[in-house]
Amino acid sequence: MRKKIDFAVTARNLARASNNTRWDALINYFRHQTEWRPSYRTKLVTGDISGWDVEWFYHLPFPFALVEWFDIGLQQNVRPKGRLLPPTTIDHTDEISKVVEEIGFEFEVRGDVLRIWGYLPKSYEDFPPV
């Protein structure tokens, strides 16, 4: 696996922007949340883009050395407490941005998505417009 990663990184002239310590801190933070865990998706250095997922224990893209970018959804949809009430949305942008910044990631927020870069140069592929 390491050779496959190194080959893709070298072929695309990518530079590492993160490390296992940062990824571990991010995963541990979300695994310890009990009320809500955000959705996420990834793009691997091999070009594969995952679908959105909310499972933070078994579906993550290990090893994280493969991750070119990691998107986190910032909106939580809350079911109404009555049939006639509209659903509500909770915006977690400030909370998640603060955590990601404290960990030390290179990231950007656009719309309802926060993107963490595992490698540089930054890829804006399939990222909401400004």
TIVEXGU-825429 format. One record per residue (C-alpha): residue number from 1; x negated, y negated, z. Coordinates in steps of 0.1 Angstrom, whole numbers, plus 5000, padded with zeros to 4 digits. Layout:
<rs>
NUM X Y Z .
...
</rs>
This chain:
<rs>
1 5000 5000 5000 .
2 4972 4976 5009 .
3 4956 4980 4974 .
4 4990 4973 4958 .
5 4994 4941 4978 .
6 4958 4930 4972 .
7 4962 4936 4934 .
8 4994 4916 4932 .
9 4980 4887 4953 .
10 4948 4886 4933 .
11 4966 4889 4899 .
12 4989 4860 4908 .
13 4961 4839 4924 .
14 4981 4836 4957 .
15 4967 4823 4990 .
16 4980 4836 5024 .
17 5001 4811 5043 .
18 5011 4833 5072 .
19 4999 4862 5093 .
20 5012 4891 5113 .
21 5012 4872 5146 .
22 5036 4846 5131 .
23 5059 4872 5115 .
24 5060 4891 5148 .
25 5070 4860 5167 .
26 5098 4853 5142 .
27 5111 4889 5143 .
28 5110 4890 5181 .
29 5129 4857 5184 .
30 5158 4869 5163 .
31 5159 4904 5177 .
32 5164 4889 5212 .
33 5194 4868 5201 .
34 5226 4883 5214 .
35 5253 4859 5201 .
36 5243 4856 5164 .
37 5215 4867 5141 .
38 5212 4849 5107 .
39 5211 4865 5074 .
40 5178 4867 5055 .
41 5164 4878 5022 .
42 5129 4881 5008 .
43 5108 4880 4977 .
44 5078 4903 4976 .
45 5045 4896 4959 .
46 5054 4924 4935 .
47 5084 4903 4923 .
48 5113 4921 4940 .
49 5140 4899 4956 .
50 5161 4916 4982 .
51 5198 4910 4988 .
52 5210 4891 5019 .
53 5209 4912 5050 .
54 5216 4906 5087 .
55 5199 4937 5102 .
56 5168 4926 5121 .
57 5156 4960 5134 .
58 5153 4985 5105 .
59 5158 4967 5072 .
60 5129 4942 5074 .
61 5103 4943 5046 .
62 5074 4960 5063 .
63 5045 4954 5059 .
64 5050 4916 5059 .
65 5018 4912 5039 .
66 5041 4919 5010 .
67 5064 4889 5016 .
68 5059 4859 4992 .
69 5088 4841 5008 .
70 5114 4847 5034 .
71 5148 4829 5033 .
72 5170 4825 5064 .
73 5206 4815 5063 .
74 5214 4786 5086 .
75 5252 4787 5088 .
76 5273 4809 5111 .
77 5309 4815 5101 .
78 5331 4818 5132 .
79 5365 4835 5130 .
80 5394 4814 5141 .
81 5410 4821 5175 .
82 5445 4820 5159 .
83 5460 4831 5126 .
84 5469 4796 5115 .
85 5436 4780 5124 .
86 5409 4776 5097 .
87 5375 4793 5102 .
88 5347 4772 5115 .
89 5310 4770 5107 .
90 5282 4764 5131 .
91 5250 4749 5117 .
92 5219 4763 5132 .
93 5194 4742 5111 .
94 5179 4723 5140 .
95 5175 4753 5163 .
96 5159 4776 5136 .
97 5138 4748 5122 .
98 5123 4741 5156 .
99 5115 4778 5163 .
100 5099 4782 5128 .
101 5079 4750 5133 .
102 5067 4760 5167 .
103 5055 4794 5154 .
104 5035 4775 5128 .
105 5050 4786 5095 .
106 5049 4766 5063 .
107 5087 4761 5055 .
108 5113 4739 5039 .
109 5151 4735 5043 .
110 5174 4730 5014 .
111 5212 4732 5018 .
112 5220 4761 5041 .
113 5187 4780 5036 .
114 5154 4777 5053 .
115 5125 4792 5033 .
116 5093 4804 5049 .
117 5063 4809 5026 .
118 5041 4839 5032 .
119 5019 4829 5003 .
120 5009 4797 4984 .
121 5015 4781 4960 .
122 5051 4776 4971 .
123 5077 4793 4949 .
124 5110 4776 4946 .
125 5126 4804 4926 .
126 5163 4809 4935 .
127 5161 4781 4962 .
128 5190 4757 4965 .
129 5184 4724 4946 .
130 5173 4693 4964 .
</rs>
